[in-house]
């Protein structure tokens, strides 16, 4: 049975060393009830990342939103996260699946690489992500992933597909139509005057 959590807005946190501001932003955005929230940080300070992740995990539990950690299985386990999202350099997918157990979410970044998506599914991924779908301010040098990957993925893969990269309310519908079940968004929500309202607006796209 498909995991009903894996459809809707996949909110990703902005990278910030300012924990107070970040936590306040997340609290506002969670009012829009995203399907998932991912903590993503490239800060070098491990203690800072752990502290931020613990606070955001607590907010997610209170809001009833699954909490995912980007890049680090260790941090995901330390914060009792609901799952982890791993890229090419973030460790062995089979080992991550074993460590997480069957009840937690394993997501895999596939960039624009179909073979990696197939391998991720074989390793037990709960969803695979393609991107960047559009130019992204968060990752300006990211490779581009055509919408045709989602059309093929919907036809040939048995897991939900996440789309990332430059997604906004204005272009989201075409990505959903191509086959994406999750829309991973940073800037279009967190840069909005009311992040909660913007997050809720994404939810309506999936209610249609």
PyMOL CGO cylinders between C-alpha atoms (Angstrom):
from pymol import cmd
from pymol.cgo import CYLINDER

trace = [
    CYLINDER, 0.00, 0.00, 0.00, 1.44, 3.41, -0.91, 0.3, 1, 1, 1, 1, 1, 1,
    CYLINDER, 1.44, 3.41, -0.91, 2.62, 5.56, 1.98, 0.3, 1, 1, 1, 1, 1, 1,
    CYLINDER, 2.62, 5.56, 1.98, 0.03, 8.34, 2.17, 0.3, 1, 1, 1, 1, 1, 1,
    CYLINDER, 0.03, 8.34, 2.17, 2.59, 10.62, 3.81, 0.3, 1, 1, 1, 1, 1, 1,
    CYLINDER, 2.59, 10.62, 3.81, 4.48, 10.78, 0.53, 0.3, 1, 1, 1, 1, 1, 1,
    CYLINDER, 4.48, 10.78, 0.53, 2.20, 13.11, -1.38, 0.3, 1, 1, 1, 1, 1, 1,
    CYLINDER, 2.20, 13.11, -1.38, 2.16, 16.88, -1.17, 0.3, 1, 1, 1, 1, 1, 1,
    CYLINDER, 2.16, 16.88, -1.17, 4.57, 19.62, -0.19, 0.3, 1, 1, 1, 1, 1, 1,
    CYLINDER, 4.57, 19.62, -0.19, 8.01, 18.42, 0.91, 0.3, 1, 1, 1, 1, 1, 1,
    CYLINDER, 8.01, 18.42, 0.91, 9.28, 21.43, 2.82, 0.3, 1, 1, 1, 1, 1, 1,
    CYLINDER, 9.28, 21.43, 2.82, 13.06, 21.84, 3.13, 0.3, 1, 1, 1, 1, 1, 1,
    CYLINDER, 13.06, 21.84, 3.13, 14.61, 24.19, 5.65, 0.3, 1, 1, 1, 1, 1, 1,
    CYLINDER, 14.61, 24.19, 5.65, 16.90, 27.03, 4.57, 0.3, 1, 1, 1, 1, 1, 1,
    CYLINDER, 16.90, 27.03, 4.57, 20.52, 26.74, 5.66, 0.3, 1, 1, 1, 1, 1, 1,
    CYLINDER, 20.52, 26.74, 5.66, 21.14, 29.12, 8.57, 0.3, 1, 1, 1, 1, 1, 1,
    CYLINDER, 21.14, 29.12, 8.57, 23.44, 29.38, 11.60, 0.3, 1, 1, 1, 1, 1, 1,
    CYLINDER, 23.44, 29.38, 11.60, 20.78, 31.48, 13.36, 0.3, 1, 1, 1, 1, 1, 1,
    CYLINDER, 20.78, 31.48, 13.36, 18.84, 28.84, 15.26, 0.3, 1, 1, 1, 1, 1, 1,
    CYLINDER, 18.84, 28.84, 15.26, 16.30, 31.22, 16.80, 0.3, 1, 1, 1, 1, 1, 1,
    CYLINDER, 16.30, 31.22, 16.80, 15.28, 32.66, 13.44, 0.3, 1, 1, 1, 1, 1, 1,
    CYLINDER, 15.28, 32.66, 13.44, 15.29, 29.27, 11.72, 0.3, 1, 1, 1, 1, 1, 1,
    CYLINDER, 15.29, 29.27, 11.72, 13.10, 27.63, 14.34, 0.3, 1, 1, 1, 1, 1, 1,
    CYLINDER, 13.10, 27.63, 14.34, 10.64, 30.54, 14.20, 0.3, 1, 1, 1, 1, 1, 1,
    CYLINDER, 10.64, 30.54, 14.20, 10.48, 30.25, 10.40, 0.3, 1, 1, 1, 1, 1, 1,
    CYLINDER, 10.48, 30.25, 10.40, 9.82, 26.52, 10.61, 0.3, 1, 1, 1, 1, 1, 1,
    CYLINDER, 9.82, 26.52, 10.61, 7.13, 27.00, 13.22, 0.3, 1, 1, 1, 1, 1, 1,
    CYLINDER, 7.13, 27.00, 13.22, 5.29, 29.42, 10.92, 0.3, 1, 1, 1, 1, 1, 1,
    CYLINDER, 5.29, 29.42, 10.92, 5.67, 27.20, 7.87, 0.3, 1, 1, 1, 1, 1, 1,
    CYLINDER, 5.67, 27.20, 7.87, 4.37, 24.12, 9.68, 0.3, 1, 1, 1, 1, 1, 1,
    CYLINDER, 4.37, 24.12, 9.68, 1.01, 25.84, 10.10, 0.3, 1, 1, 1, 1, 1, 1,
    CYLINDER, 1.01, 25.84, 10.10, 0.48, 25.03, 6.42, 0.3, 1, 1, 1, 1, 1, 1,
    CYLINDER, 0.48, 25.03, 6.42, 0.73, 21.29, 7.14, 0.3, 1, 1, 1, 1, 1, 1,
    CYLINDER, 0.73, 21.29, 7.14, 3.32, 20.11, 4.61, 0.3, 1, 1, 1, 1, 1, 1,
    CYLINDER, 3.32, 20.11, 4.61, 3.44, 16.39, 3.90, 0.3, 1, 1, 1, 1, 1, 1,
    CYLINDER, 3.44, 16.39, 3.90, 7.06, 16.18, 5.10, 0.3, 1, 1, 1, 1, 1, 1,
    CYLINDER, 7.06, 16.18, 5.10, 9.70, 18.52, 6.45, 0.3, 1, 1, 1, 1, 1, 1,
    CYLINDER, 9.70, 18.52, 6.45, 13.40, 18.00, 5.81, 0.3, 1, 1, 1, 1, 1, 1,
    CYLINDER, 13.40, 18.00, 5.81, 16.14, 19.55, 7.90, 0.3, 1, 1, 1, 1, 1, 1,
    CYLINDER, 16.14, 19.55, 7.90, 18.94, 20.49, 5.52, 0.3, 1, 1, 1, 1, 1, 1,
    CYLINDER, 18.94, 20.49, 5.52, 22.09, 22.19, 6.84, 0.3, 1, 1, 1, 1, 1, 1,
    CYLINDER, 22.09, 22.19, 6.84, 25.60, 22.56, 5.49, 0.3, 1, 1, 1, 1, 1, 1,
    CYLINDER, 25.60, 22.56, 5.49, 26.86, 24.22, 8.68, 0.3, 1, 1, 1, 1, 1, 1,
    CYLINDER, 26.86, 24.22, 8.68, 30.18, 22.74, 9.85, 0.3, 1, 1, 1, 1, 1, 1,
    CYLINDER, 30.18, 22.74, 9.85, 29.34, 22.88, 13.56, 0.3, 1, 1, 1, 1, 1, 1,
    CYLINDER, 29.34, 22.88, 13.56, 27.99, 19.44, 14.49, 0.3, 1, 1, 1, 1, 1, 1,
    CYLINDER, 27.99, 19.44, 14.49, 26.63, 20.67, 17.82, 0.3, 1, 1, 1, 1, 1, 1,
    CYLINDER, 26.63, 20.67, 17.82, 24.74, 23.44, 16.04, 0.3, 1, 1, 1, 1, 1, 1,
    CYLINDER, 24.74, 23.44, 16.04, 23.21, 20.99, 13.59, 0.3, 1, 1, 1, 1, 1, 1,
    CYLINDER, 23.21, 20.99, 13.59, 22.19, 18.62, 16.38, 0.3, 1, 1, 1, 1, 1, 1,
    CYLINDER, 22.19, 18.62, 16.38, 20.61, 21.43, 18.38, 0.3, 1, 1, 1, 1, 1, 1,
    CYLINDER, 20.61, 21.43, 18.38, 18.70, 22.77, 15.40, 0.3, 1, 1, 1, 1, 1, 1,
    CYLINDER, 18.70, 22.77, 15.40, 17.55, 19.32, 14.35, 0.3, 1, 1, 1, 1, 1, 1,
    CYLINDER, 17.55, 19.32, 14.35, 16.27, 18.46, 17.82, 0.3, 1, 1, 1, 1, 1, 1,
    CYLINDER, 16.27, 18.46, 17.82, 14.25, 21.66, 18.07, 0.3, 1, 1, 1, 1, 1, 1,
    CYLINDER, 14.25, 21.66, 18.07, 12.78, 21.28, 14.59, 0.3, 1, 1, 1, 1, 1, 1,
    CYLINDER, 12.78, 21.28, 14.59, 12.03, 17.59, 15.19, 0.3, 1, 1, 1, 1, 1, 1,
    CYLINDER, 12.03, 17.59, 15.19, 10.04, 18.58, 18.28, 0.3, 1, 1, 1, 1, 1, 1,
    CYLINDER, 10.04, 18.58, 18.28, 8.05, 21.13, 16.28, 0.3, 1, 1, 1, 1, 1, 1,
    CYLINDER, 8.05, 21.13, 16.28, 7.32, 18.53, 13.61, 0.3, 1, 1, 1, 1, 1, 1,
    CYLINDER, 7.32, 18.53, 13.61, 6.10, 16.01, 16.18, 0.3, 1, 1, 1, 1, 1, 1,
    CYLINDER, 6.10, 16.01, 16.18, 3.81, 18.63, 17.68, 0.3, 1, 1, 1, 1, 1, 1,
    CYLINDER, 3.81, 18.63, 17.68, 2.45, 19.48, 14.22, 0.3, 1, 1, 1, 1, 1, 1,
    CYLINDER, 2.45, 19.48, 14.22, 2.09, 15.85, 13.16, 0.3, 1, 1, 1, 1, 1, 1,
    CYLINDER, 2.09, 15.85, 13.16, 4.48, 16.31, 10.23, 0.3, 1, 1, 1, 1, 1, 1,
    CYLINDER, 4.48, 16.31, 10.23, 7.12, 13.62, 9.53, 0.3, 1, 1, 1, 1, 1, 1,
    CYLINDER, 7.12, 13.62, 9.53, 10.66, 14.91, 10.14, 0.3, 1, 1, 1, 1, 1, 1,
    CYLINDER, 10.66, 14.91, 10.14, 13.40, 13.95, 7.66, 0.3, 1, 1, 1, 1, 1, 1,
    CYLINDER, 13.40, 13.95, 7.66, 17.14, 14.65, 7.96, 0.3, 1, 1, 1, 1, 1, 1,
    CYLINDER, 17.14, 14.65, 7.96, 19.19, 15.42, 4.87, 0.3, 1, 1, 1, 1, 1, 1,
    CYLINDER, 19.19, 15.42, 4.87, 22.59, 13.82, 4.23, 0.3, 1, 1, 1, 1, 1, 1,
    CYLINDER, 22.59, 13.82, 4.23, 23.24, 12.27, 7.65, 0.3, 1, 1, 1, 1, 1, 1,
    CYLINDER, 23.24, 12.27, 7.65, 21.99, 8.90, 8.85, 0.3, 1, 1, 1, 1, 1, 1,
    CYLINDER, 21.99, 8.90, 8.85, 23.82, 9.51, 12.13, 0.3, 1, 1, 1, 1, 1, 1,
    CYLINDER, 23.82, 9.51, 12.13, 21.92, 12.75, 12.77, 0.3, 1, 1, 1, 1, 1, 1,
    CYLINDER, 21.92, 12.75, 12.77, 18.64, 11.14, 11.76, 0.3, 1, 1, 1, 1, 1, 1,
    CYLINDER, 18.64, 11.14, 11.76, 19.12, 8.37, 14.30, 0.3, 1, 1, 1, 1, 1, 1,
    CYLINDER, 19.12, 8.37, 14.30, 20.32, 10.80, 17.00, 0.3, 1, 1, 1, 1, 1, 1,
    CYLINDER, 20.32, 10.80, 17.00, 17.15, 12.87, 16.67, 0.3, 1, 1, 1, 1, 1, 1,
    CYLINDER, 17.15, 12.87, 16.67, 14.79, 9.91, 16.26, 0.3, 1, 1, 1, 1, 1, 1,
    CYLINDER, 14.79, 9.91, 16.26, 13.81, 11.30, 12.88, 0.3, 1, 1, 1, 1, 1, 1,
    CYLINDER, 13.81, 11.30, 12.88, 11.08, 9.76, 10.78, 0.3, 1, 1, 1, 1, 1, 1,
    CYLINDER, 11.08, 9.76, 10.78, 13.56, 9.28, 7.96, 0.3, 1, 1, 1, 1, 1, 1,
    CYLINDER, 13.56, 9.28, 7.96, 16.67, 10.32, 6.09, 0.3, 1, 1, 1, 1, 1, 1,
    CYLINDER, 16.67, 10.32, 6.09, 17.37, 11.65, 2.60, 0.3, 1, 1, 1, 1, 1, 1,
    CYLINDER, 17.37, 11.65, 2.60, 20.67, 10.61, 1.06, 0.3, 1, 1, 1, 1, 1, 1,
    CYLINDER, 20.67, 10.61, 1.06, 22.68, 11.80, -1.92, 0.3, 1, 1, 1, 1, 1, 1,
    CYLINDER, 22.68, 11.80, -1.92, 25.51, 10.21, -3.83, 0.3, 1, 1, 1, 1, 1, 1,
    CYLINDER, 25.51, 10.21, -3.83, 28.18, 10.91, -1.19, 0.3, 1, 1, 1, 1, 1, 1,
    CYLINDER, 28.18, 10.91, -1.19, 26.07, 10.20, 1.89, 0.3, 1, 1, 1, 1, 1, 1,
    CYLINDER, 26.07, 10.20, 1.89, 26.66, 6.50, 2.46, 0.3, 1, 1, 1, 1, 1, 1,
    CYLINDER, 26.66, 6.50, 2.46, 25.45, 3.09, 1.40, 0.3, 1, 1, 1, 1, 1, 1,
    CYLINDER, 25.45, 3.09, 1.40, 21.72, 2.87, 0.74, 0.3, 1, 1, 1, 1, 1, 1,
    CYLINDER, 21.72, 2.87, 0.74, 21.39, -0.77, 1.80, 0.3, 1, 1, 1, 1, 1, 1,
    CYLINDER, 21.39, -0.77, 1.80, 23.12, -0.01, 5.11, 0.3, 1, 1, 1, 1, 1, 1,
    CYLINDER, 23.12, -0.01, 5.11, 20.87, 2.98, 5.65, 0.3, 1, 1, 1, 1, 1, 1,
    CYLINDER, 20.87, 2.98, 5.65, 17.77, 0.88, 5.02, 0.3, 1, 1, 1, 1, 1, 1,
    CYLINDER, 17.77, 0.88, 5.02, 18.91, -1.69, 7.57, 0.3, 1, 1, 1, 1, 1, 1,
    CYLINDER, 18.91, -1.69, 7.57, 19.72, 0.98, 10.17, 0.3, 1, 1, 1, 1, 1, 1,
    CYLINDER, 19.72, 0.98, 10.17, 16.40, 2.75, 9.71, 0.3, 1, 1, 1, 1, 1, 1,
    CYLINDER, 16.40, 2.75, 9.71, 14.31, -0.38, 9.84, 0.3, 1, 1, 1, 1, 1, 1,
    CYLINDER, 14.31, -0.38, 9.84, 11.12, -0.86, 7.86, 0.3, 1, 1, 1, 1, 1, 1,
    CYLINDER, 11.12, -0.86, 7.86, 9.05, 1.86, 9.52, 0.3, 1, 1, 1, 1, 1, 1,
    CYLINDER, 9.05, 1.86, 9.52, 11.12, 4.93, 8.68, 0.3, 1, 1, 1, 1, 1, 1,
    CYLINDER, 11.12, 4.93, 8.68, 11.42, 6.79, 5.41, 0.3, 1, 1, 1, 1, 1, 1,
    CYLINDER, 11.42, 6.79, 5.41, 14.45, 6.47, 3.13, 0.3, 1, 1, 1, 1, 1, 1,
    CYLINDER, 14.45, 6.47, 3.13, 14.67, 9.01, 0.32, 0.3, 1, 1, 1, 1, 1, 1,
    CYLINDER, 14.67, 9.01, 0.32, 17.29, 9.06, -2.39, 0.3, 1, 1, 1, 1, 1, 1,
    CYLINDER, 17.29, 9.06, -2.39, 18.56, 11.94, -4.52, 0.3, 1, 1, 1, 1, 1, 1,
    CYLINDER, 18.56, 11.94, -4.52, 18.87, 10.79, -8.12, 0.3, 1, 1, 1, 1, 1, 1,
    CYLINDER, 18.87, 10.79, -8.12, 19.78, 14.09, -9.81, 0.3, 1, 1, 1, 1, 1, 1,
    CYLINDER, 19.78, 14.09, -9.81, 18.94, 13.37, -13.47, 0.3, 1, 1, 1, 1, 1, 1,
    CYLINDER, 18.94, 13.37, -13.47, 20.17, 9.75, -13.33, 0.3, 1, 1, 1, 1, 1, 1,
    CYLINDER, 20.17, 9.75, -13.33, 17.66, 7.03, -14.12, 0.3, 1, 1, 1, 1, 1, 1,
    CYLINDER, 17.66, 7.03, -14.12, 19.99, 4.14, -13.08, 0.3, 1, 1, 1, 1, 1, 1,
    CYLINDER, 19.99, 4.14, -13.08, 20.37, 5.67, -9.62, 0.3, 1, 1, 1, 1, 1, 1,
    CYLINDER, 20.37, 5.67, -9.62, 16.60, 5.75, -9.24, 0.3, 1, 1, 1, 1, 1, 1,
    CYLINDER, 16.60, 5.75, -9.24, 16.38, 2.07, -10.15, 0.3, 1, 1, 1, 1, 1, 1,
    CYLINDER, 16.38, 2.07, -10.15, 19.18, 1.26, -7.69, 0.3, 1, 1, 1, 1, 1, 1,
    CYLINDER, 19.18, 1.26, -7.69, 17.50, 3.30, -4.98, 0.3, 1, 1, 1, 1, 1, 1,
    CYLINDER, 17.50, 3.30, -4.98, 14.28, 1.37, -5.40, 0.3, 1, 1, 1, 1, 1, 1,
    CYLINDER, 14.28, 1.37, -5.40, 16.19, -1.90, -5.23, 0.3, 1, 1, 1, 1, 1, 1,
    CYLINDER, 16.19, -1.90, -5.23, 17.80, -0.76, -1.96, 0.3, 1, 1, 1, 1, 1, 1,
    CYLINDER, 17.80, -0.76, -1.96, 14.41, -0.13, -0.40, 0.3, 1, 1, 1, 1, 1, 1,
    CYLINDER, 14.41, -0.13, -0.40, 13.93, 3.60, -0.94, 0.3, 1, 1, 1, 1, 1, 1,
    CYLINDER, 13.93, 3.60, -0.94, 10.48, 4.90, -0.06, 0.3, 1, 1, 1, 1, 1, 1,
    CYLINDER, 10.48, 4.90, -0.06, 10.76, 7.67, -2.65, 0.3, 1, 1, 1, 1, 1, 1,
    CYLINDER, 10.76, 7.67, -2.65, 13.30, 8.88, -5.20, 0.3, 1, 1, 1, 1, 1, 1,
    CYLINDER, 13.30, 8.88, -5.20, 13.96, 12.52, -6.06, 0.3, 1, 1, 1, 1, 1, 1,
    CYLINDER, 13.96, 12.52, -6.06, 14.89, 14.07, -9.40, 0.3, 1, 1, 1, 1, 1, 1,
    CYLINDER, 14.89, 14.07, -9.40, 16.20, 17.60, -9.86, 0.3, 1, 1, 1, 1, 1, 1,
    CYLINDER, 16.20, 17.60, -9.86, 16.87, 20.34, -10.43, 0.3, 1, 1, 1, 1, 1, 1,
    CYLINDER, 16.87, 20.34, -10.43, 13.64, 20.57, -12.39, 0.3, 1, 1, 1, 1, 1, 1,
    CYLINDER, 13.64, 20.57, -12.39, 14.03, 24.34, -12.80, 0.3, 1, 1, 1, 1, 1, 1,
    CYLINDER, 14.03, 24.34, -12.80, 16.92, 26.72, -12.08, 0.3, 1, 1, 1, 1, 1, 1,
    CYLINDER, 16.92, 26.72, -12.08, 17.40, 26.96, -8.32, 0.3, 1, 1, 1, 1, 1, 1,
    CYLINDER, 17.40, 26.96, -8.32, 18.75, 29.75, -6.15, 0.3, 1, 1, 1, 1, 1, 1,
    CYLINDER, 18.75, 29.75, -6.15, 19.53, 27.19, -3.45, 0.3, 1, 1, 1, 1, 1, 1,
    CYLINDER, 19.53, 27.19, -3.45, 21.72, 25.11, -5.80, 0.3, 1, 1, 1, 1, 1, 1,
    CYLINDER, 21.72, 25.11, -5.80, 22.51, 27.28, -8.84, 0.3, 1, 1, 1, 1, 1, 1,
    CYLINDER, 22.51, 27.28, -8.84, 25.02, 24.78, -10.27, 0.3, 1, 1, 1, 1, 1, 1,
    CYLINDER, 25.02, 24.78, -10.27, 22.73, 21.75, -10.00, 0.3, 1, 1, 1, 1, 1, 1,
    CYLINDER, 22.73, 21.75, -10.00, 22.20, 19.54, -13.03, 0.3, 1, 1, 1, 1, 1, 1,
    CYLINDER, 22.20, 19.54, -13.03, 18.80, 19.82, -14.70, 0.3, 1, 1, 1, 1, 1, 1,
    CYLINDER, 18.80, 19.82, -14.70, 16.32, 16.96, -14.63, 0.3, 1, 1, 1, 1, 1, 1,
    CYLINDER, 16.32, 16.96, -14.63, 13.72, 16.95, -17.42, 0.3, 1, 1, 1, 1, 1, 1,
    CYLINDER, 13.72, 16.95, -17.42, 10.06, 16.35, -16.68, 0.3, 1, 1, 1, 1, 1, 1,
    CYLINDER, 10.06, 16.35, -16.68, 10.26, 13.26, -18.89, 0.3, 1, 1, 1, 1, 1, 1,
    CYLINDER, 10.26, 13.26, -18.89, 11.99, 11.50, -15.98, 0.3, 1, 1, 1, 1, 1, 1,
    CYLINDER, 11.99, 11.50, -15.98, 8.80, 11.83, -13.95, 0.3, 1, 1, 1, 1, 1, 1,
    CYLINDER, 8.80, 11.83, -13.95, 6.67, 10.53, -16.80, 0.3, 1, 1, 1, 1, 1, 1,
    CYLINDER, 6.67, 10.53, -16.80, 8.93, 7.49, -17.06, 0.3, 1, 1, 1, 1, 1, 1,
    CYLINDER, 8.93, 7.49, -17.06, 9.18, 7.08, -13.30, 0.3, 1, 1, 1, 1, 1, 1,
    CYLINDER, 9.18, 7.08, -13.30, 5.43, 7.07, -12.83, 0.3, 1, 1, 1, 1, 1, 1,
    CYLINDER, 5.43, 7.07, -12.83, 5.20, 4.36, -15.47, 0.3, 1, 1, 1, 1, 1, 1,
    CYLINDER, 5.20, 4.36, -15.47, 8.13, 2.15, -14.42, 0.3, 1, 1, 1, 1, 1, 1,
    CYLINDER, 8.13, 2.15, -14.42, 8.86, 2.67, -10.71, 0.3, 1, 1, 1, 1, 1, 1,
    CYLINDER, 8.86, 2.67, -10.71, 6.82, 1.51, -7.73, 0.3, 1, 1, 1, 1, 1, 1,
    CYLINDER, 6.82, 1.51, -7.73, 7.69, 4.39, -5.38, 0.3, 1, 1, 1, 1, 1, 1,
    CYLINDER, 7.69, 4.39, -5.38, 6.59, 8.03, -5.22, 0.3, 1, 1, 1, 1, 1, 1,
    CYLINDER, 6.59, 8.03, -5.22, 8.68, 10.61, -7.08, 0.3, 1, 1, 1, 1, 1, 1,
    CYLINDER, 8.68, 10.61, -7.08, 9.90, 13.84, -5.51, 0.3, 1, 1, 1, 1, 1, 1,
    CYLINDER, 9.90, 13.84, -5.51, 10.76, 16.90, -7.58, 0.3, 1, 1, 1, 1, 1, 1,
    CYLINDER, 10.76, 16.90, -7.58, 13.25, 19.50, -6.42, 0.3, 1, 1, 1, 1, 1, 1,
    CYLINDER, 13.25, 19.50, -6.42, 14.76, 22.65, -7.83, 0.3, 1, 1, 1, 1, 1, 1,
    CYLINDER, 14.76, 22.65, -7.83, 13.17, 26.01, -8.52, 0.3, 1, 1, 1, 1, 1, 1,
    CYLINDER, 13.17, 26.01, -8.52, 9.62, 24.90, -7.82, 0.3, 1, 1, 1, 1, 1, 1,
    CYLINDER, 9.62, 24.90, -7.82, 7.05, 27.64, -7.23, 0.3, 1, 1, 1, 1, 1, 1,
    CYLINDER, 7.05, 27.64, -7.23, 3.28, 27.82, -7.10, 0.3, 1, 1, 1, 1, 1, 1,
    CYLINDER, 3.28, 27.82, -7.10, 3.38, 29.06, -10.69, 0.3, 1, 1, 1, 1, 1, 1,
    CYLINDER, 3.38, 29.06, -10.69, 5.16, 26.01, -12.12, 0.3, 1, 1, 1, 1, 1, 1,
    CYLINDER, 5.16, 26.01, -12.12, 4.13, 23.29, -9.66, 0.3, 1, 1, 1, 1, 1, 1,
    CYLINDER, 4.13, 23.29, -9.66, 1.07, 22.02, -11.52, 0.3, 1, 1, 1, 1, 1, 1,
    CYLINDER, 1.07, 22.02, -11.52, 3.05, 20.89, -14.56, 0.3, 1, 1, 1, 1, 1, 1,
    CYLINDER, 3.05, 20.89, -14.56, 5.44, 18.93, -12.32, 0.3, 1, 1, 1, 1, 1, 1,
    CYLINDER, 5.44, 18.93, -12.32, 2.56, 17.16, -10.60, 0.3, 1, 1, 1, 1, 1, 1,
    CYLINDER, 2.56, 17.16, -10.60, 1.01, 16.42, -13.99, 0.3, 1, 1, 1, 1, 1, 1,
    CYLINDER, 1.01, 16.42, -13.99, 4.27, 14.83, -15.14, 0.3, 1, 1, 1, 1, 1, 1,
    CYLINDER, 4.27, 14.83, -15.14, 4.18, 12.41, -12.22, 0.3, 1, 1, 1, 1, 1, 1,
    CYLINDER, 4.18, 12.41, -12.22, 5.66, 14.00, -9.09, 0.3, 1, 1, 1, 1, 1, 1,
    CYLINDER, 5.66, 14.00, -9.09, 3.99, 13.06, -5.81, 0.3, 1, 1, 1, 1, 1, 1,
    CYLINDER, 3.99, 13.06, -5.81, 6.18, 15.32, -3.67, 0.3, 1, 1, 1, 1, 1, 1,
    CYLINDER, 6.18, 15.32, -3.67, 7.29, 18.88, -4.39, 0.3, 1, 1, 1, 1, 1, 1,
    CYLINDER, 7.29, 18.88, -4.39, 10.46, 19.79, -2.50, 0.3, 1, 1, 1, 1, 1, 1,
    CYLINDER, 10.46, 19.79, -2.50, 10.51, 23.53, -1.86, 0.3, 1, 1, 1, 1, 1, 1,
    CYLINDER, 10.51, 23.53, -1.86, 12.74, 25.91, 0.09, 0.3, 1, 1, 1, 1, 1, 1,
    CYLINDER, 12.74, 25.91, 0.09, 12.68, 29.52, -1.12, 0.3, 1, 1, 1, 1, 1, 1,
    CYLINDER, 12.68, 29.52, -1.12, 9.13, 29.81, -2.40, 0.3, 1, 1, 1, 1, 1, 1,
    CYLINDER, 9.13, 29.81, -2.40, 7.79, 29.01, 1.05, 0.3, 1, 1, 1, 1, 1, 1,
    CYLINDER, 7.79, 29.01, 1.05, 10.37, 30.43, 3.42, 0.3, 1, 1, 1, 1, 1, 1,
    CYLINDER, 10.37, 30.43, 3.42, 10.80, 33.69, 1.48, 0.3, 1, 1, 1, 1, 1, 1,
    CYLINDER, 10.80, 33.69, 1.48, 7.05, 34.28, 1.42, 0.3, 1, 1, 1, 1, 1, 1,
    CYLINDER, 7.05, 34.28, 1.42, 5.52, 36.93, 3.71, 0.3, 1, 1, 1, 1, 1, 1,
    CYLINDER, 5.52, 36.93, 3.71, 3.40, 34.18, 5.30, 0.3, 1, 1, 1, 1, 1, 1,
    CYLINDER, 3.40, 34.18, 5.30, 5.17, 30.79, 5.02, 0.3, 1, 1, 1, 1, 1, 1,
    CYLINDER, 5.17, 30.79, 5.02, 2.23, 28.94, 6.53, 0.3, 1, 1, 1, 1, 1, 1,
    CYLINDER, 2.23, 28.94, 6.53, -0.22, 30.31, 3.99, 0.3, 1, 1, 1, 1, 1, 1,
    CYLINDER, -0.22, 30.31, 3.99, 2.18, 29.56, 1.14, 0.3, 1, 1, 1, 1, 1, 1,
    CYLINDER, 2.18, 29.56, 1.14, 2.63, 25.99, 2.37, 0.3, 1, 1, 1, 1, 1, 1,
    CYLINDER, 2.63, 25.99, 2.37, -1.13, 25.55, 2.59, 0.3, 1, 1, 1, 1, 1, 1,
    CYLINDER, -1.13, 25.55, 2.59, -1.49, 26.80, -0.98, 0.3, 1, 1, 1, 1, 1, 1,
    CYLINDER, -1.49, 26.80, -0.98, 0.72, 23.94, -2.18, 0.3, 1, 1, 1, 1, 1, 1,
    CYLINDER, 0.72, 23.94, -2.18, -1.50, 21.48, -0.36, 0.3, 1, 1, 1, 1, 1, 1,
    CYLINDER, -1.50, 21.48, -0.36, -4.49, 22.62, -2.39, 0.3, 1, 1, 1, 1, 1, 1,
    CYLINDER, -4.49, 22.62, -2.39, -2.68, 21.63, -5.61, 0.3, 1, 1, 1, 1, 1, 1,
    CYLINDER, -2.68, 21.63, -5.61, -2.88, 18.01, -4.49, 0.3, 1, 1, 1, 1, 1, 1,
    CYLINDER, -2.88, 18.01, -4.49, -6.50, 18.26, -3.38, 0.3, 1, 1, 1, 1, 1, 1,
    CYLINDER, -6.50, 18.26, -3.38, -7.68, 19.05, -6.90, 0.3, 1, 1, 1, 1, 1, 1,
]
cmd.load_cgo(trace, "trace")
